[in-house]
Each structure stands twice: as C-alpha cells, then as structure tokens.
Amino acid sequence: MKKKRINYSRLNSSMRFPSPKKAMLINAFFYLCYSRLLLKTTSFKKLAARLGEPMTESTIDSDKEAIDTALQFGKSINKLSNYTPFRSMCFEQALALKFLLNKKGIASTIYLGVLKVEDESKLKAHAWTRVGNVYPTGNKGKESFTIISTFGLIKQD
C-alpha cells in the first residue's frame, strides 16, 4: 500500500481559524479517528447498533440550521480526510459525520451501497450521509450504487 504524504503546513494554516471553526475541525478530526478505530476493532453488528434504526431514513424536512451544521461538518471531515495518517475513505467520513450529528441530535441517514464492476467479479462499496435533502459526505457518484442498507436517526423533540 502506498504511503500517504501529508502536507502539514496546509493543516497548520487551517488551525489558525477563529475558535468556532477550529473547534469544528478538532471535532471532525476526533470523529474521523473514532470511526477508523471502531472499524478496526468492532464487528459490523455492534457498529450498526450505534448508527441508528436499521433500514429507516430520517425525514427529508430539516431546518436550515441543521442542514448548515451538517454541511459545515461535512466540509471539515472531507478536508481533514486528506491529512489523516490512516485510511479516511467514504465509510470513515460517513461514520464520522453520522456520529457528530447523532451527538448534536440532528436527524440524518447513513447509506451503504454496492456496485458490481462489469470487468471484474468484484463489488465496489460506497457510503454517504444525508441530512434533509443534502448529502454532506459521499455525494459524488452515489447514484451508481445500489443501496443495501440505511441507518436513520429520528430526531426526538
């Protein structure tokens, strides 16, 4: 496996942001680490229990504040995933955002999909997250994948 080169000077410049943005980046990084650790040490059955109700979806109606928060965290997670010294692909990113949103009580759905590669007898997997009608993580190419599982969190008032 090719080792990822990390440009720490760009990451350092990100840490000069004002406190709220810095706190968001720190939270995003923590949840990326947490997600990767869970994927390495936990069975999918136990992990799934933490994601929300299986085979359900959250409502498409979300308030603007929840959507804005999800988009900001999604952007932070996507940006930081380029700098982690460990794998931070779509699944780790979707999990990190899902955990963050669960903690904040924001209704969201994580989708897991597969795609059969025609040339090979292999499957490709993809994960993405939806809040309201937006997809803060994994939006690119999601239409090509067949959804095999969803995990929704119904916001409780």
C-alpha positions in Angstrom: 0.0 0.0 0.0 1.3 3.4 -1.0 2.0 5.6 2.0 0.1 8.9 2.0 2.2 12.1 2.1 0.8 14.6 4.4 1.2 18.4 3.9 1.3 19.5 7.5 1.9 23.2 6.6 -1.5 23.3 5.0 -3.0 21.6 8.0 -1.2 24.1 10.3 -2.7 27.0 8.4 -6.2 25.5 9.0 -5.6 25.7 12.7 -5.3 29.5 12.5 -9.0 29.8 12.0 -11.2 31.5 14.6 -12.2 29.4 17.6 -15.6 28.1 16.4 -14.1 26.9 13.1 -11.1 25.4 15.0 -13.4 23.6 17.4 -15.3 22.2 14.4 -12.1 20.9 12.8 -11.0 19.3 16.1 -14.4 17.6 16.5 -14.2 16.4 12.9 -10.7 15.0 13.4 -11.7 13.3 16.6 -14.7 11.6 15.0 -12.6 10.5 12.0 -10.2 8.9 14.4 -13.0 7.3 16.4 -14.7 6.0 13.2 -11.4 4.4 12.0 -10.8 2.8 15.4 -14.3 1.4 15.5 -13.9 -0.1 12.0 -10.7 -1.8 13.0 -11.9 -3.1 16.4 -15.6 -3.6 16.3 -17.9 -6.1 14.5 -20.3 -4.6 12.0 -23.2 -5.8 14.1 -22.0 -3.8 17.1 -21.2 -0.8 15.0 -24.6 -0.9 13.3 -26.3 -0.6 16.7 -24.6 2.8 17.2 -25.7 4.2 13.8 -29.5 4.4 14.3 -32.5 2.5 13.3 -31.6 0.0 10.5 -33.5 0.2 7.2 -35.1 3.5 8.1 -34.5 7.0 6.8 -34.6 10.4 8.5 -37.1 12.9 7.3 -36.4 15.0 4.3 -37.6 18.0 6.2 -34.8 19.6 8.2 -34.4 23.1 9.4 -31.8 25.4 7.7 -29.7 25.4 10.9 -29.4 21.6 11.0 -28.5 21.5 7.3 -25.9 24.3 7.6 -24.3 22.5 10.6 -24.2 19.2 8.7 -22.7 20.9 5.6 -20.0 22.6 7.7 -19.1 19.4 9.5 -19.1 17.5 6.2 -16.8 20.0 4.6 -14.4 19.8 7.6 -14.5 16.0 7.5 -13.8 15.9 3.8 -10.9 18.4 4.1 -9.3 16.6 7.1 -9.6 13.2 5.5 -6.8 14.2 3.2 -4.5 14.7 6.1 -5.1 11.8 8.4 -2.2 9.3 8.7 -4.8 6.5 8.5 -7.4 5.5 5.9 -10.2 8.1 5.8 -12.4 7.0 2.9 -16.1 7.4 2.3 -17.1 4.9 5.1 -15.0 6.6 7.7 -16.2 10.0 6.6 -19.9 9.0 6.6 -19.5 7.4 10.1 -17.7 10.4 11.5 -20.5 12.8 10.3 -23.2 10.4 11.5 -21.7 10.2 15.0 -21.3 14.0 15.1 -24.9 14.6 14.0 -26.2 11.9 16.4 -24.4 13.7 19.3 -26.0 17.1 18.2 -29.4 15.5 17.9 -29.6 16.2 14.2 -31.7 13.7 12.2 -29.6 12.0 9.5 -29.3 8.9 7.4 -26.2 6.9 6.5 -26.5 4.9 3.3 -24.4 1.9 2.4 -24.3 0.9 -1.3 -22.6 -1.5 -3.6 -21.8 -1.5 -7.4 -20.9 -4.6 -9.4 -17.8 -3.8 -11.6 -18.5 -5.2 -15.1 -14.9 -6.1 -16.0 -14.3 -8.0 -12.7 -16.3 -10.2 -10.4 -15.8 -7.7 -7.6 -18.1 -5.3 -5.8 -17.3 -1.7 -5.0 -18.7 -0.3 -1.9 -19.7 3.3 -1.0 -21.1 5.1 2.0 -22.8 8.6 2.2 -24.8 10.6 4.6 -28.0 12.7 4.1 -29.4 15.4 6.2 -32.7 16.8 5.0 -32.3 17.0 1.2 -28.5 17.5 1.1 -25.6 15.0 1.2 -22.6 16.4 3.1 -20.4 13.3 2.6 -20.1 10.8 -0.2 -22.3 12.7 -2.7 -20.1 12.1 -5.7 -21.1 9.0 -7.6 -23.7 7.8 -5.1 -26.3 7.4 -7.9 -24.3 4.5 -9.4 -24.6 2.4 -6.3 -27.4 0.1 -5.2 -28.4 0.9 -1.6 -28.2 -2.2 0.5 -28.7 -0.7 4.0 -29.7 2.6 5.6 -29.5 3.7 9.2 -31.7 6.7 10.2 -32.0 8.7 13.4 -35.4 10.1 14.0 -34.9 13.4 15.8 -36.7 13.3 19.1 -38.1 16.6 20.4 
